[in-house]
Structure formats: C-alpha cells, structure tokens
Amino acid sequence: MSDSVAQTRAKLTFEEFLAWDGENQHVEWVDGEVVEMAPVSLR
C-alpha cells in the first residue's frame, strides 16, 4: 500500500474523500475508509 493511502486510513466523510487529492491512485471509499484497489490492466 502506498504511503499516501496508508496515511488516509482515518475515517473520512464522502465529501472529504471527494476533496482528497488521490490523483493517480486506484482507490475506493468504503464505509469511511480509503481502500487501495488492484492495479488496472488491459488484460
């Protein structure tokens, strides 16, 4: 898990998640937590 995602493990509101600068990261917001997803591939 990347450092920037690990630092966001505190609960976030959906509005905070939308404002969060998670550019170039494949993450989802689940029950207030940022969860890193598997890398996107063409396969």
Helices and strands as residue ranges (DSSP letters): H 3-6, H 14-19, E 27-30, E 33-36
